[in-house]
């Protein structure tokens, strides 16, 4: 917190200001202010100590120079403390500094990663660098499990974000282990805390929309979304804008939003892929390219004729980018546009038992396929996930799983005792 300078007036103030009254530099710049030679004081906190101190100066520039010396020293004496002796670090060949490890990791994994992933690496590894400096660490092998735990405890993020960050930290130290810079991965021994609230939150985020909820969203898009006239204006310095209200190039309607929802539900694409969907991905046969595998082969999903026609119609009206072109290349900016529109539509739908999110459209795609008897392997191929992940996340909607469990329960309770008395 910066120190505060003020002038404290004496009883014998030549400008006749009230005794013990105070004035600041900004106040004394007024033309009507009567100048005096009363001394300037300072108040604030340095090195954890709050004080009000006499500067011995009557001019603001001179008082500021004195205060600057105190702030530079970090204490009220103006004398900088002697630097703490640095521990001797064994820099024998083979031992790698933390900075070298971070640069190598970023060069290998960050170059081909998505923009958001690169940003996540940069911010999180920056925190690793700062935490290491505070601990006095120079070499990567100085990190121990207790340091990883303390590092995690310093984060002010949600448990879910902390778990994702820990995944990146484990990957970073695993990279160091594979290069033989450390003898073991210190983050591997640190487990993420499991709480009931966290588990319930994770399960809620994986819940798909029901058919009833989809029908409700379509009805709101058709009857309520965008039906109220809104006049947009821009305020400058809390003053109303003068002239015509600011107009947007294109006003997206409920019909546009229902097309967005349909494409998300029938393809299982993520919000960024739907928002930047190019009509070239739609084949003449009605198949849509959803992804390309690491082997270079394409994976397609089929969409109904009515949705094909709507996509082709949008391409004629808006161009290949059926949900609009963007000058920015930042996917966060593009997706936030549709997040806001979806949020407004969900508010018009009323109360939700489970918080709606854009990713739940992708879960809805998986739910519809599994309920129709599509194999887990095929669903995994379309989503780009492993079969194990699909079974773990969508087990409740796999028919053969429920049939198998029902059969097991029937066989287990055959011939078991039961009461003879009829219920009254």
Secondary structure as the mmCIF struct_conf table of DSSP 4:
data_model
#
loop_
_struct_conf.conf_type_id
_struct_conf.id
_struct_conf.beg_label_comp_id
_struct_conf.beg_label_asym_id
_struct_conf.beg_label_seq_id
_struct_conf.end_label_comp_id
_struct_conf.end_label_asym_id
_struct_conf.end_label_seq_id
STRN STRN1 UNK A 4 UNK A 8
TURN_TY1_P TURN_TY1_P1 UNK A 11 UNK A 12
TURN_TY1_P TURN_TY1_P2 UNK A 14 UNK A 15
HELX_LH_PP_P HELX_LH_PP_P1 UNK A 17 UNK A 18
TURN_TY1_P TURN_TY1_P3 UNK A 19 UNK A 20
STRN STRN2 UNK A 22 UNK A 23
HELX_RH_AL_P HELX_RH_AL_P1 UNK A 25 UNK A 28
TURN_TY1_P TURN_TY1_P4 UNK A 29 UNK A 29
BEND BEND1 UNK A 30 UNK A 30
TURN_TY1_P TURN_TY1_P5 UNK A 31 UNK A 32
HELX_LH_PP_P HELX_LH_PP_P2 UNK A 33 UNK A 35
HELX_LH_PP_P HELX_LH_PP_P3 UNK A 38 UNK A 39
STRN STRN3 UNK A 40 UNK A 46
TURN_TY1_P TURN_TY1_P6 UNK A 47 UNK A 48
STRN STRN4 UNK A 49 UNK A 57
BEND BEND2 UNK A 58 UNK A 59
HELX_RH_AL_P HELX_RH_AL_P2 UNK A 60 UNK A 73
TURN_TY1_P TURN_TY1_P7 UNK A 74 UNK A 74
BEND BEND3 UNK A 75 UNK A 78
HELX_LH_PP_P HELX_LH_PP_P4 UNK A 80 UNK A 88
TURN_TY1_P TURN_TY1_P8 UNK A 93 UNK A 94
STRN STRN5 UNK A 97 UNK A 97
HELX_RH_AL_P HELX_RH_AL_P3 UNK A 98 UNK A 105
HELX_RH_PI_P HELX_RH_PI_P1 UNK A 106 UNK A 110
TURN_TY1_P TURN_TY1_P9 UNK A 111 UNK A 112
BEND BEND4 UNK A 113 UNK A 113
HELX_RH_AL_P HELX_RH_AL_P4 UNK A 115 UNK A 135
TURN_TY1_P TURN_TY1_P10 UNK A 136 UNK A 136
STRN STRN6 UNK A 139 UNK A 139
HELX_RH_3T_P HELX_RH_3T_P1 UNK A 140 UNK A 142
HELX_RH_AL_P HELX_RH_AL_P5 UNK A 145 UNK A 153
TURN_TY1_P TURN_TY1_P11 UNK A 154 UNK A 154
BEND BEND5 UNK A 157 UNK A 157
HELX_RH_AL_P HELX_RH_AL_P6 UNK A 159 UNK A 178
TURN_TY1_P TURN_TY1_P12 UNK A 179 UNK A 180
BEND BEND6 UNK A 181 UNK A 184
TURN_TY1_P TURN_TY1_P13 UNK A 186 UNK A 189
HELX_LH_PP_P HELX_LH_PP_P5 UNK A 191 UNK A 193
HELX_RH_AL_P HELX_RH_AL_P7 UNK A 196 UNK A 205
TURN_TY1_P TURN_TY1_P14 UNK A 206 UNK A 206
HELX_LH_PP_P HELX_LH_PP_P6 UNK A 207 UNK A 210
HELX_RH_AL_P HELX_RH_AL_P8 UNK A 211 UNK A 223
TURN_TY1_P TURN_TY1_P15 UNK A 224 UNK A 226
BEND BEND7 UNK A 228 UNK A 228
STRN STRN7 UNK A 236 UNK A 236
TURN_TY1_P TURN_TY1_P16 UNK A 237 UNK A 238
STRN STRN8 UNK A 239 UNK A 239
HELX_LH_PP_P HELX_LH_PP_P7 UNK A 240 UNK A 242
BEND BEND8 UNK A 243 UNK A 244
HELX_LH_PP_P HELX_LH_PP_P8 UNK A 245 UNK A 246
BEND BEND9 UNK A 249 UNK A 249
HELX_RH_AL_P HELX_RH_AL_P9 UNK A 254 UNK A 267
HELX_RH_AL_P HELX_RH_AL_P10 UNK A 271 UNK A 275
TURN_TY1_P TURN_TY1_P17 UNK A 276 UNK A 276
STRN STRN9 UNK A 278 UNK A 278
HELX_RH_3T_P HELX_RH_3T_P2 UNK A 279 UNK A 281
STRN STRN10 UNK A 282 UNK A 282
TURN_TY1_P TURN_TY1_P18 UNK A 284 UNK A 285
BEND BEND10 UNK A 286 UNK A 286
STRN STRN11 UNK A 287 UNK A 292
TURN_TY1_P TURN_TY1_P19 UNK A 294 UNK A 295
BEND BEND11 UNK A 296 UNK A 296
STRN STRN12 UNK A 298 UNK A 302
HELX_RH_AL_P HELX_RH_AL_P11 UNK A 305 UNK A 318
BEND BEND12 UNK A 320 UNK A 320
STRN STRN13 UNK A 321 UNK A 321
TURN_TY1_P TURN_TY1_P20 UNK A 322 UNK A 323
BEND BEND13 UNK A 327 UNK A 327
HELX_RH_AL_P HELX_RH_AL_P12 UNK A 331 UNK A 349
BEND BEND14 UNK A 353 UNK A 354
TURN_TY1_P TURN_TY1_P21 UNK A 358 UNK A 359
HELX_RH_AL_P HELX_RH_AL_P13 UNK A 360 UNK A 371
TURN_TY1_P TURN_TY1_P22 UNK A 372 UNK A 373
HELX_RH_AL_P HELX_RH_AL_P14 UNK A 376 UNK A 383
TURN_TY1_P TURN_TY1_P23 UNK A 384 UNK A 384
HELX_RH_AL_P HELX_RH_AL_P15 UNK A 387 UNK A 394
HELX_RH_3T_P HELX_RH_3T_P3 UNK A 395 UNK A 397
HELX_RH_AL_P HELX_RH_AL_P16 UNK A 399 UNK A 412
TURN_TY1_P TURN_TY1_P24 UNK A 413 UNK A 415
BEND BEND15 UNK A 421 UNK A 421
HELX_LH_PP_P HELX_LH_PP_P9 UNK A 422 UNK A 423
#
